[in-house]
Amino acid sequence: MRQDMHEARERMPGRKEGGLPFTRPKNKKSRNAVPIPPVFVPFLHDHRAQQQAAREAAGELWQEHDVVFSRPDGRPLDPRADYEEFKELLREAGIDDRRLYDGSRHTAGTILNELGVDMPTIMEILRHTQISQTRRYVKGRSHLSKDAMRRMGEFFVPPQSTPSAPAPGPTETRNETTDTRAARSLRRRPIR
């Protein structure tokens, strides 16, 4: 499959004068293999088997274009038809399609960000050249920010420990125990 992927990424369908000419990607980095989660590989193998069956069923009517996803006769999918089908799926799911032109990229970036993947890695996966471009594509990690703020608060004001569950890590310093630290934090005046 590696050789097939290499050959497929060397040429890409574009739009020109109503047709779908194949053009080379803009730069060398765009010709790199596209990373995919390993769990998807069996689906691609199944798809390849189905495409081979369609190729055999079409016989001489098959038009070889060496694409991963094709019409039943081997021709490349028209991007407009794919776009309309995707919009229909979004409508059925009740998802707004205002940013559809790059929605998959936004989704991938946001999911990677939510999983804790660092920005330079997300930038590489999305094929961006600037980290600022990646940051525009990625939604914030609000739950991670809230967790970080909770943990920072607990660093400064440790939660009250119960007798049955001791606090994790070192709980006493040379001059202060968890109880005296908590009592001191309660005496502090609120910030206005």
Stockholm file with secondary structure:
# STOCKHOLM 1.0

chainA/1-192         MRQDMHEARERMPGRKEGGLPFTRPKNKKSRNAVPIPPVFVPFLHDHRAQQQAAREAAGELWQEHDVVFSRPDGRPLDPRADYEEFKELLREAGIDDRRLYDGSRHTAGTILNELGVDMPTIMEILRHTQISQTRRYVKGRSHLSKDAMRRMGEFFVPPQSTPSAPAPGPTETRNETTDTRAARSLRRRPIR
#=GR chainA/1-192 SS CHHHHHHHHHCEECCBTTBCCEECCSSGGGGSCCCCCGGGHHHHHHHHHHHHHHHHHHGGGCCCCCCSSBCTTSCBCCHHHHHHHHHHHHHHHTCCCTTGGGHHHHHHHHHHHHTTCCHHHHHHHHTCSSHHHHHHHSCCCHHHHHHHHHHHHHHHSCCCCBTTBCCSSCCCCSSCCHHHHHHHHHHSCCCC
#=GC SS_cons         CHHHHHHHHHCEECCBTTBCCEECCSSGGGGSCCCCCGGGHHHHHHHHHHHHHHHHHHGGGCCCCCCSSBCTTSCBCCHHHHHHHHHHHHHHHTCCCTTGGGHHHHHHHHHHHHTTCCHHHHHHHHTCSSHHHHHHHSCCCHHHHHHHHHHHHHHHSCCCCBTTBCCSSCCCCSSCCHHHHHHHHHHSCCCC
//
